[in-house]
Every structure is written in structure tokens, then in C-alpha cells.
């Protein structure tokens, strides 16, 4: 009889319950595809009595996830608790120390501790897999570590937080303000307990740092990711971007430049007709660019029980088949510490400001732009009736971030700009 792959699952929330359902409902299919059964031996969660809509009576229960990770009858520890530290990290370390394989959906833990955990796995011969940690059901980790392994990756970018994409598309499609769309998303349960993890770009930044490590052979460095959330985006920005043929997305971009590794998660303008521009609702999209393959676009559900549990199962199926890949696609000891570079690649920018209705105001702004080396591609001034300031939009030619920052500071010092000017990068896609 073929030896089953025995699982210990810690965390029985939406994703954990989804994994249990797949193992129960598709036992024969999984055994056929893997050449061996996949079985759950024991589980762990904070509350034993919660109704999770799934049968758990046939499994041993462990109150302590570390004890679950150390069980002799567990081959693979499945960590679905979440949290960068605490029980998730302790139990993962315990499993790896014993040479067990670990499958996790924990992007925060890997973004902060990924290097040390990958080294621990290699030291004891365990595998650390995390397809479910990035972009839900989209198989982007497998695409980078396996399908595109023969490529020099030149750029990784994408929409990696469905909540932010939902808010931005609702602002455009339903004419909602940011606060209205935020409240709607919150009412639907789309936001994390700490909403800033979503709208502040932190959740998506965790994911980007993991993809960058795989793509460029570097150590995970979440702290080097430039983060800017969507809280400053107004309905006027949405309208005016659309008027110029763009849509606003919270876009993650990672690319290796002559100055180092650039990683940023920030609002960007993308062409409305592009795949990213047409992305609606809570869907995710990741774009991978390689020297041999060109551009690959992956689109799908970025969260939810089914898609994320499906990604967990893809890792478990690989382990059941005997397929083993280094955590970040190459030995952890070979990963280099990249020099962080901040927005070094020149790009055009969308700039919005409220210009006071005074003689010479526009001339002062134009002088600042000229002095800082910023060239104007397009400019629009909108009607302001009796208001003391008029909205002015400028699209620049390609400029460096340093030139942009100098121009923004210079405009604020002119005395003719009401409030703070806004700038959003226009990304080539």
C-alpha cells in the first residue's frame, strides 16, 4: 500500500477550512494525481467549538500549534494561522527544525523572516512552500520558480490587493468618493482588521517583496519596498485620469536597475485599454517579463476560500509527488542582499494642483518646472466658477523621481498653490 502524505493543519479559518474540504471531497482525485493519498492527521485552532462548516471529528486536536508541528505522524505542517511572529513563526520553526516540510499562506511572516526560514529548511532538508501567500489562486510562485526558470526576469508588476482594486473600480464605476467606497468594502468584509494593511499598501508590499526575491535572486527585503497607499486618491483624480485615457491602480513594481533593486507599491496610472487598466473588482493580476518569453499576464481571484485553498493544495500535491524546489527558486545561501534603489527609472507623471486665481500663478509654476528639469507633455485647467483656486493637471515627459520631488517642493514654495500638489506615476505596461 502506498504511504499517504500526512498533514497537520494549524489554522481553521476560511482558508484552513477550505483545505480540509478539498482533502475530504477530492480524496480519490488527489490520490490518482499524486500517486499516493493525502490525509489529515491532526488540526489546531484557537477555538475547538467554532462551527466551521466542515467535519473535523476524525482528526486529532492540538491546542498548541507547536505541538502539532512536532508530531511524529505529521509529514507536512500546514500553517494557515497568519501573523509575522507569534505562534505561526514558532510552529513553523519547530517543524523545520525537525526536517518536516511546511506549506504556508503567511505572506507577512515570509516577508519579514523569509531568509532565515529558508535557511532553516535547507539545513534540515525540509521544504518551505508558499504559493498561497501571493495573489490567491494565481500560480505566480510556480510560474517564477519553474515555468520561467530559464529566463532573466526584467520586471515584475501587478495589482496584488483585491480590496484596493475594488475600492478604486467602485469609485470609477459607481461615482463614489474614496470614503464611500472604503465604507462599502468594509461592510462587505473585504478589509483586514487593520485596514491600513490593505489601503496602505502593506499587504501588497509583502507579496511584492516575495516575488522580487524569486525574480532577481535576492534576499527578501520588505523594508526596502516604497509604500504609498490609496488614501489620497480623490474622485476628481479618477475622473481626470479617465479623461486622459488612464485608470488608477495600486500597482506593485519590482525591477533591477543599474543602481539596485527598485521595489515600490503605489498608486499608478495605467492605460485604460491595457490588461491592468481593464481589471475590475477584487481580481488580482500579475505581469511577468523575461528576456526569452517576453510578457506573461496572469489574472485571477486574489483571495477567498476556494482560490487560496487551491494554491495550498498545489504545494501539497507537489510534495506528495516528490517535487521539491528551493524556497525562493535557488539555494538560500546564494541569495544576495540587493542594494535598494528608489524609483530610479524615469517615467512620466500625472500632477494635480489647486492653483490660486492670481495673475502670474501659472507662470510661476512653469518656472519651477523648468528650473527642475521637468518638461510638460500635456496640461489642462478646469473651470472653477467662483472658487478661489482652479484645478490644474499636468502630464510630464519622462523624469526622474528626484526631479519630481524637487518640482513638487518648489511649487509649494511659490505661494500660488493651494494645499499640497499630488503626483502619480504613469507606468508603461
C-alpha positions in Angstrom: 0.0 0.0 0.0 1.3 3.4 -0.9 2.3 5.6 2.1 0.0 8.6 2.5 1.2 12.2 2.9 0.1 13.1 6.4 -0.9 16.6 7.2 -1.2 18.7 10.3 -3.2 21.9 9.7 -2.8 24.9 12.0 -5.5 27.5 11.5 -9.1 26.6 10.5 -10.3 29.9 9.3 -11.6 30.5 5.8 -8.5 29.0 4.0 -7.9 26.2 6.5 -11.5 25.0 6.3 -11.2 25.2 2.5 -8.2 23.0 2.5 -10.0 20.4 4.7 -12.9 20.4 2.3 -10.7 19.8 -0.7 -8.9 16.9 1.0 -12.2 15.4 2.1 -14.2 15.9 -1.1 -11.4 15.0 -3.6 -9.6 12.2 -1.9 -9.7 9.9 -4.9 -8.8 12.6 -7.4 -5.8 13.7 -5.3 -4.6 10.1 -4.8 -4.8 9.5 -8.5 -2.9 12.7 -9.4 -0.3 12.3 -6.7 0.2 8.5 -6.8 -0.5 8.4 -3.1 -3.2 9.5 -0.7 -3.2 12.9 1.1 -4.6 12.6 4.6 -5.2 14.9 7.5 -3.9 13.6 10.8 -4.5 16.4 13.2 -5.6 20.1 13.4 -5.2 23.1 15.6 -7.0 26.4 16.1 -7.8 28.9 18.8 -11.3 27.7 19.4 -12.3 24.0 19.3 -16.0 24.7 19.4 -16.4 27.0 16.4 -18.7 25.7 13.7 -16.5 25.8 10.6 -18.9 24.1 8.2 -16.6 21.1 7.9 -16.2 17.7 9.6 -13.3 17.6 12.0 -14.3 14.7 14.2 -11.9 12.2 12.6 -8.8 14.2 13.3 -6.7 14.6 16.5 -6.9 18.1 18.1 -3.9 20.0 19.4 -4.4 23.2 21.3 -0.8 24.2 20.7 0.3 24.5 17.1 3.9 23.9 18.1 2.9 20.5 19.5 1.1 19.8 16.2 4.2 20.7 14.2 6.3 18.3 16.3 4.0 15.2 16.0 5.8 12.2 14.7 2.8 11.3 12.5 2.8 14.7 10.6 4.9 14.8 7.4 3.8 18.3 6.4 2.9 21.2 8.7 0.3 23.4 7.0 0.5 26.9 8.6 -2.7 28.9 8.0 -2.8 31.0 11.2 -1.2 34.2 9.9 0.9 36.8 11.7 4.5 37.7 11.1 5.6 36.3 14.5 3.9 34.6 17.5 2.5 31.0 17.2 2.8 30.9 13.4 6.6 31.6 13.4 7.2 29.4 16.4 5.4 26.4 15.0 7.0 26.8 11.5 10.4 26.9 13.1 9.6 23.8 15.1 8.6 21.9 12.1 11.6 22.9 10.0 14.0 22.1 12.9 12.7 18.5 12.6 13.2 18.4 8.9 9.5 18.5 8.1 8.0 20.2 5.1 6.0 23.3 5.6 3.3 24.8 3.4 2.1 28.3 4.4 -0.1 31.2 3.1 1.6 33.6 5.5 3.0 36.5 3.4 3.8 38.7 6.4 5.9 36.0 8.1 7.8 35.3 4.9 8.3 38.9 4.0 9.9 39.6 7.4 11.6 36.2 8.2 11.8 34.5 4.8 15.6 34.3 4.6 16.1 32.7 8.0 13.2 30.3 7.5 14.5 29.3 4.0 18.0 28.7 5.5 16.5 26.6 8.3 14.6 24.5 5.8 17.7 23.8 3.8 19.8 23.0 6.9 17.5 20.1 7.9 16.3 19.0 4.5 12.7 20.3 4.7 10.8 22.2 2.1 9.1 25.6 2.6 6.4 26.3 0.1 4.1 29.4 -0.1 2.1 29.5 -3.4 -1.0 30.7 -1.4 0.9 33.7 0.1 0.8 35.7 -3.1 -2.2 36.5 -5.4 -4.6 33.9 -4.1 -5.3 31.3 -6.7 -2.9 32.7 -9.3 0.1 30.2 -9.6 2.6 33.0 -9.8 5.2 31.4 -7.5 5.3 28.3 -9.6 5.5 30.4 -12.8 8.6 32.2 -11.5 10.4 29.2 -9.8 9.6 26.7 -12.5 7.9 27.8 -15.7 10.2 30.9 -16.3 13.3 29.5 -14.6 15.2 29.7 -18.0 14.6 33.5 -18.1 16.3 36.5 -16.8 13.4 38.3 -15.3 13.4 42.0 -16.2 10.3 43.3 -14.4 7.5 42.1 -12.1 4.4 44.2 -11.6 0.8 43.8 -10.8 -2.3 44.5 -8.8 -1.9 42.3 -5.7 -4.6 43.6 -3.3 -8.1 42.9 -4.4 -9.6 45.3 -1.7 -7.8 48.3 -3.1 -8.7 47.4 -6.7 -12.4 47.0 -5.6 -12.3 50.5 -4.0 -10.7 52.2 -7.0 -13.0 50.5 -9.5 -16.1 51.3 -7.4 -15.0 54.9 -7.3 -14.9 55.0 -11.0 -17.9 52.8 -11.9 -20.3 54.0 -9.2 -19.2 57.6 -8.8 -18.3 57.0 -5.2 -15.9 59.1 -3.1 -12.9 57.3 -1.5 -14.7 57.3 1.9 -17.9 55.9 0.4 -16.1 53.1 -1.4 -14.0 52.3 1.7 -17.1 52.0 3.8 -18.8 49.8 1.2 -15.7 47.5 1.1 -15.7 47.4 4.9 -19.4 46.5 5.0 -18.7 43.6 2.7 -15.9 42.3 4.9 -13.1 42.9 2.4 -10.9 44.9 4.8 -8.4 43.5 7.2 -8.9 44.1 11.0 -6.3 46.8 10.5 -7.5 48.5 7.2 -4.1 50.1 6.7 -2.7 46.7 5.8 -4.9 46.9 2.7 -5.3 50.6 1.8 -1.8 51.5 3.0 -0.2 49.0 0.6 1.4 46.9 3.3 -0.3 43.6 2.4 0.5 44.0 -1.3 4.1 45.2 -0.4 4.6 41.9 1.4 3.7 40.0 -1.7 5.8 42.1 -4.0 8.9 41.6 -1.8 8.5 37.8 -2.1 8.1 37.9 -5.9 11.2 40.2 -6.2 13.3 37.8 -4.2 12.4 34.9 -6.6 12.6 37.0 -9.7 16.0 38.6 -9.0 17.8 36.1 -6.7 17.9 38.4 -3.8 17.1 38.2 -0.1 13.6 39.2 0.8 13.7 42.9 1.9 10.2 44.1 2.6 11.6 47.2 4.4 13.1 48.3 1.1 9.7 48.5 -0.6 8.5 52.0 -1.2 4.9 52.1 0.1 2.2 54.6 -0.7 -1.5 53.7 -0.2 -4.6 54.9 -2.0 -6.0 57.2 0.7 -5.1 60.4 -1.2 -6.9 59.4 -4.4 -9.9 61.5 -5.0 -12.9 61.0 -7.3 -11.5 64.0 -9.2 -8.3 62.1 -9.9 -10.4 59.1 -11.1 -12.3 61.4 -13.5 -9.4 63.3 -14.7 -7.2 60.2 -15.3 -10.1 58.7 -17.3 -10.4 61.9 -19.3 -6.8 61.4 -20.4 -7.2 57.7 -21.2 -5.9 56.3 -17.9 -7.1 54.3 -14.9 -5.6 54.4 -11.4 -4.4 51.2 -9.8 -2.4 50.3 -6.7 0.5 48.8 -8.6 3.4 46.9 -7.4 6.6 47.1 -9.5 10.0 45.4 -9.0 12.9 45.7 -11.3 16.7 45.6 -11.2 18.3 48.8 -12.2 21.9 50.0 -12.5 21.6 51.5 -9.0 20.0 48.4 -7.4 16.7 46.7 -6.8 13.7 49.0 -7.2 10.6 47.8 -5.3 7.5 50.1 -5.0 3.9 49.7 -4.2 2.0 52.9 -5.0 -0.9 54.3 -7.0 -0.1 54.5 -10.7 -1.8 55.5 -13.9 -2.0 52.7 -16.5 -3.6 52.9 -20.0 -7.3 52.2 -19.8 -7.1 49.8 -22.7 -4.3 47.7 -21.1 -5.0 44.4 -19.3 -4.2 46.1 -15.9 -6.5 49.1 -16.9 -9.4 46.7 -17.6 -9.0 44.8 -14.3 -12.2 45.1 -12.3 -13.4 44.5 -8.7 -11.4 42.3 -6.3 -9.4 40.4 -9.0 -5.6 40.3 -9.0 -3.2 40.5 -12.0 0.5 39.8 -12.1 2.6 40.7 -15.1 6.0 38.9 -15.5 8.6 40.0 -18.1 11.5 37.8 -19.1 14.2 38.1 -21.7 13.2 35.0 -23.5 9.5 34.8 -23.0 8.6 38.4 -23.2 5.5 39.4 -21.2 3.2 37.0 -19.4 0.0 38.1 -17.8 -1.6 36.1 -15.0 -5.1 37.0 -13.9 -7.4 35.5 -11.2 -9.0 35.6 -7.8 -6.6 37.0 -5.3 -8.3 35.8 -2.2 -11.2 33.7 -0.9 -11.7 30.2 0.4 -11.6 28.3 -2.9 -8.7 30.1 -4.7 -6.4 30.3 -1.7 -7.1 26.7 -0.6 -6.4 25.7 -4.2 -3.0 27.3 -4.0 -2.2 25.5 -0.7 -3.2 22.2 -2.4 -0.9 22.8 -5.3 2.1 22.9 -2.9 0.8 19.8 -1.1 0.4 17.9 -4.4 4.0 18.8 -5.4 5.3 17.5 -2.1 3.2 14.3 -2.5 4.7 13.8 -5.9 8.2 14.3 -4.7 8.7 17.6 -6.5 11.0 19.8 -4.4 12.2 23.3 -5.2 14.3 25.7 -3.1 12.1 28.2 -1.2 12.9 31.1 -3.4 13.8 29.1 -6.5 17.5 28.8 -5.7 19.6 27.9 -2.6 19.0 30.3 0.2 22.8 30.8 0.7 23.1 32.0 -2.8 20.6 34.8 -2.4 22.3 38.2 -2.5 21.4 41.3 -0.4 20.3 43.8 -3.0 21.2 47.4 -2.9 17.9 49.3 -2.6 17.1 51.8 -5.3 14.2 54.2 -5.0 12.3 55.0 -8.3 15.4 55.4 -10.4 13.8 54.5 -13.7 12.4 57.7 -15.3 8.7 57.9 -16.1 6.0 60.4 -17.0 3.9 61.7 -14.1 0.4 63.0 -13.6 0.4 66.1 -11.4 -2.6 67.7 -9.8 -2.7 71.0 -8.0 -5.1 73.7 -7.0 -3.8 76.9 -8.5 -4.8 80.2 -6.8 -6.6 82.6 -9.1 -3.9 85.2 -9.2 -2.1 86.9 -12.1 1.1 85.1 -13.0 0.3 81.9 -11.0 0.7 79.6 -13.9 3.9 81.3 -15.0 5.4 80.7 -11.5 4.6 77.0 -11.7 6.1 76.8 -15.2 9.3 78.5 -14.0 9.6 75.9 -11.2 9.1 73.1 -13.6 11.7 74.5 -16.0 14.2 75.1 -13.3 13.9 71.5 -12.0 14.2 70.0 -15.5 10.5 68.9 -15.8 9.1 69.1 -19.3 5.4 69.4 -19.8 3.7 66.9 -22.2 0.1 68.0 -21.6 -1.7 70.5 -19.4 -5.3 71.1 -18.6 -7.1 73.7 -16.5 -10.6 73.0 -15.4 -13.4 75.5 -14.7 -13.6 76.7 -11.1 -16.5 79.2 -11.3 -16.2 81.5 -8.3 -13.8 79.2 -6.3 -10.5 80.9 -5.3 -8.4 78.1 -6.8 -8.6 76.2 -10.1 -7.7 72.6 -10.6 -4.7 72.3 -13.0 -3.5 69.0 -14.4 0.0 68.4 -15.9 1.3 65.3 -17.5 5.1 65.4 -17.8 7.5 63.8 -20.1 9.7 61.1 -18.5 11.5 62.5 -15.5 13.4 61.1 -12.5 11.9 60.9 -9.1 14.5 63.3 -7.8 13.3 65.9 -10.4 9.7 65.3 -9.5 10.4 65.8 -5.8 12.3 69.0 -6.4 9.4 70.3 -8.6 6.8 69.4 -6.0 8.7 71.2 -3.3 9.3 74.2 -5.5 5.7 74.5 -6.4 4.7 74.5 -2.7 7.1 77.4 -2.1 5.6 79.6 -4.8 2.7 80.8 -2.7 0.3 80.2 -5.6 -0.6 76.6 -5.0 -3.5 75.9 -2.5 -2.7 72.9 -0.4 -0.3 70.1 -1.4 0.2 69.1 -5.1 -0.4 65.5 -6.0 1.7 63.4 -8.3 1.1 59.9 -9.6 3.5 57.9 -11.7 2.3 56.8 -15.2 3.6 53.2 -15.7 4.4 51.7 -19.1 2.6 48.4 -19.3 
